[in-house]
């Protein structure tokens, strides 16, 4: 079974790209499944079920969704093997640009859209800079010049990644994406594997439920601005 991690900012088109990609897979003899990681709510299961795709939804609640991802991904692998999947895609919540749900030796995809602003690639951390494939969406509603400048900015942030334009509505580019993800290695277990980059630091008093404002209530991993 091939594991592929999908990451990207909210509303960048991750689910739409995955639906078009899996539609391409459904035209072959292969079987794909999805694990969607989110925070409070996710209704994507209905969309995947419509095209006959096994799907699991994981809601992290008050826990950082990337920490939640790492704590559950091995069990996700075991679920995918029981489902006899050929491809298992994980979709991250993408709640902050510091997210880094990519694993060493596991094919990593970052989805980013052309409407986010020219400076956006500079603002996104490991989920873009350490991806193997960067998918750019919504390029059909910007000018050719904007597409080229945005793609250049993406390449500046991650010169090693393969860059691909995919239309989440028409599906244009999804066949090329299938060719790339088909090159992913087979994965049986992630025990002992390593993340490509450390998760955001956590464990302060607010992580543990503190709601009061003020230095006397701040304990643990605290970072201050030098005013």
C-alpha positions as CSV (number, residue, x, y, z in Angstrom):
1,X,0.0,0.0,0.0
2,X,1.3,3.5,-0.9
3,X,0.9,6.2,1.7
4,X,0.7,9.8,0.5
5,X,0.4,12.8,2.7
6,X,-1.6,15.8,1.5
7,X,-1.1,19.1,3.2
8,X,-1.9,22.8,2.5
9,X,-3.6,25.9,3.8
10,X,-7.4,25.9,4.4
11,X,-9.6,26.2,1.3
12,X,-6.6,25.6,-1.0
13,X,-8.5,22.8,-2.8
14,X,-7.0,19.7,-1.1
15,X,-10.2,17.8,-1.1
16,X,-11.2,18.7,-4.6
17,X,-7.8,17.6,-5.9
18,X,-8.0,14.4,-4.0
19,X,-11.5,13.7,-5.4
20,X,-10.3,14.2,-9.0
21,X,-7.2,12.1,-8.4
22,X,-9.1,9.2,-6.8
23,X,-11.6,9.4,-9.7
24,X,-8.6,8.7,-12.0
25,X,-7.6,5.8,-9.7
26,X,-11.1,4.4,-9.9
27,X,-10.7,4.0,-13.6
28,X,-7.9,1.5,-12.9
29,X,-7.8,-1.8,-11.0
30,X,-6.4,0.0,-7.9
31,X,-8.3,0.9,-4.7
32,X,-7.8,4.2,-2.8
33,X,-8.8,5.3,0.7
34,X,-8.7,8.6,2.6
35,X,-8.1,9.6,6.2
36,X,-9.2,13.2,6.8
37,X,-7.7,15.0,9.8
38,X,-9.4,18.1,11.0
39,X,-10.1,20.0,14.2
40,X,-13.9,20.5,14.9
41,X,-15.8,19.5,11.9
42,X,-15.4,17.7,8.5
43,X,-18.1,16.8,6.1
44,X,-15.8,15.5,3.3
45,X,-16.7,11.9,4.1
46,X,-19.9,12.2,2.1
47,X,-18.0,13.3,-1.0
48,X,-15.6,10.4,-0.9
49,X,-18.4,7.9,-0.1
50,X,-20.2,9.1,-3.2
51,X,-17.4,7.7,-5.4
52,X,-17.1,4.5,-3.3
53,X,-14.0,5.4,-1.4
54,X,-13.3,4.1,2.2
55,X,-12.8,7.1,4.4
56,X,-12.1,7.8,8.1
57,X,-12.5,11.2,9.8
58,X,-10.4,12.2,12.7
59,X,-11.3,15.3,14.7
60,X,-8.6,16.6,17.1
61,X,-10.7,18.9,19.2
62,X,-8.5,20.9,21.5
63,X,-5.3,19.1,20.4
64,X,-3.0,20.4,17.6
65,X,-4.2,18.5,14.5
66,X,-0.7,17.7,13.4
67,X,0.2,16.2,16.8
68,X,-3.1,14.3,16.5
69,X,-2.0,13.1,13.1
70,X,1.3,11.7,14.4
71,X,-0.5,10.0,17.2
72,X,-2.9,8.2,14.9
73,X,-1.1,7.6,11.6
74,X,0.3,4.1,12.4
75,X,-3.2,2.9,13.3
76,X,-4.3,4.5,10.0
77,X,-1.8,2.4,8.1
78,X,-3.2,-0.7,9.8
79,X,-6.8,0.3,8.8
80,X,-5.7,0.9,5.2
81,X,-4.1,-2.6,5.0
82,X,-7.3,-4.2,6.4
83,X,-9.2,-2.3,3.7
84,X,-6.8,-3.8,1.1
85,X,-6.0,-0.4,-0.3
86,X,-3.5,0.3,-2.9
87,X,-3.3,4.0,-2.1
88,X,-4.0,5.6,1.3
89,X,-4.2,9.4,1.2
90,X,-4.1,11.5,4.4
91,X,-5.4,15.1,4.3
92,X,-4.3,17.5,7.0
93,X,-6.3,20.2,8.6
94,X,-3.8,22.9,7.4
95,X,-4.7,25.3,10.2
96,X,-1.4,27.1,10.4
97,X,1.4,27.7,8.0
98,X,3.9,26.1,10.4
99,X,2.2,22.6,10.1
100,X,4.5,19.8,9.0
101,X,2.7,16.5,8.5
102,X,5.3,15.0,6.2
103,X,7.2,11.8,7.0
104,X,10.6,10.8,5.7
105,X,10.5,8.5,2.7
106,X,6.7,8.9,2.4
107,X,5.5,10.8,-0.7
108,X,4.5,14.3,0.4
109,X,2.1,16.6,-1.5
110,X,1.4,20.3,-0.7
111,X,-1.7,22.0,-2.3
112,X,-1.6,25.8,-2.6
113,X,-3.8,28.1,-4.6
114,X,-3.1,31.0,-6.9
115,X,-5.5,33.3,-5.1
116,X,-3.5,33.3,-1.8
117,X,-1.2,36.2,-2.7
118,X,2.3,36.4,-4.3
119,X,4.0,36.4,-0.9
120,X,2.2,33.3,0.4
121,X,5.0,30.8,-0.5
122,X,7.4,32.7,1.7
123,X,4.9,32.5,4.6
124,X,4.4,28.7,4.5
125,X,6.8,26.5,6.4
126,X,7.7,22.8,6.2
127,X,4.4,21.6,4.5
128,X,5.5,23.5,1.4
129,X,9.3,23.6,1.7
130,X,9.6,19.9,2.4
131,X,7.0,18.5,0.0
132,X,7.9,16.3,-3.0
133,X,5.1,17.6,-5.1
134,X,3.5,21.0,-5.0
135,X,0.0,21.3,-6.6
136,X,-1.2,24.7,-7.6
137,X,-4.9,25.2,-7.9
138,X,-7.3,27.9,-9.1
139,X,-4.8,29.0,-11.8
140,X,-7.6,29.1,-14.3
141,X,-9.0,32.3,-12.8
142,X,-5.8,34.4,-12.8
143,X,-3.7,35.8,-15.7
144,X,-0.8,33.9,-17.3
145,X,1.6,36.4,-15.8
146,X,0.2,35.8,-12.3
147,X,0.5,32.1,-12.8
148,X,4.1,32.3,-13.8
149,X,5.1,34.7,-11.0
150,X,3.4,32.6,-8.4
151,X,4.9,29.4,-9.7
152,X,8.4,31.1,-9.6
153,X,7.8,32.1,-5.9
154,X,6.8,28.5,-5.1
155,X,10.0,27.2,-6.7
156,X,12.0,29.7,-4.7
157,X,10.5,28.2,-1.6
158,X,11.1,24.6,-2.7
159,X,13.4,24.1,-5.6
160,X,13.4,20.3,-5.4
161,X,9.6,19.7,-5.7
162,X,7.8,18.7,-8.8
163,X,5.3,21.5,-9.7
164,X,1.9,20.7,-11.1
165,X,-1.2,22.7,-12.0
166,X,-4.4,20.9,-11.2
167,X,-8.0,22.1,-11.7
168,X,-10.2,20.8,-8.9
169,X,-13.3,21.4,-10.9
170,X,-12.5,20.0,-14.3
171,X,-9.9,17.6,-13.2
172,X,-7.3,18.9,-15.6
173,X,-3.9,17.8,-14.4
174,X,-5.1,15.0,-12.2
175,X,-3.9,12.3,-14.6
176,X,-0.4,13.7,-14.4
177,X,-0.7,13.8,-10.6
178,X,-1.7,10.1,-10.6
179,X,1.5,9.3,-12.6
180,X,3.6,11.0,-9.9
181,X,1.8,9.4,-6.8
182,X,2.1,6.0,-8.5
183,X,5.8,6.3,-7.9
184,X,5.4,6.3,-4.1
185,X,7.0,3.4,-2.2
186,X,4.9,0.7,-0.5
187,X,4.4,1.2,3.2
188,X,3.6,-1.6,5.7
189,X,4.4,0.2,8.9
190,X,5.6,3.6,10.1
191,X,7.1,2.3,13.4
192,X,10.5,3.9,13.8
193,X,9.9,6.4,10.9
194,X,10.7,10.1,11.4
195,X,9.0,13.3,10.5
196,X,10.7,15.5,8.0
197,X,10.5,18.4,10.4
198,X,9.6,18.8,14.1
199,X,6.1,19.7,15.0
200,X,5.3,23.2,16.4
201,X,6.3,23.5,20.1
202,X,3.5,22.9,22.6
203,X,2.8,22.3,26.2
204,X,2.2,25.6,27.9
205,X,-0.4,26.5,30.5
206,X,-2.8,27.4,27.7
207,X,-2.3,24.0,26.0
208,X,-3.5,22.5,29.3
209,X,-6.7,24.6,29.5
210,X,-5.7,27.9,31.1
211,X,-7.9,30.8,30.0
212,X,-6.7,33.8,32.1
213,X,-4.5,36.4,30.5
214,X,-1.3,37.6,32.2
215,X,2.3,36.6,32.8
216,X,1.5,35.0,36.2
217,X,-0.7,32.4,34.4
218,X,1.9,31.6,31.7
219,X,3.9,28.4,32.4
220,X,5.8,26.1,30.2
221,X,6.9,26.7,26.6
222,X,6.4,30.5,26.4
223,X,7.9,32.8,23.8
224,X,7.8,36.6,24.2
225,X,8.3,39.5,21.8
226,X,11.0,42.0,22.8
227,X,9.0,45.2,23.0
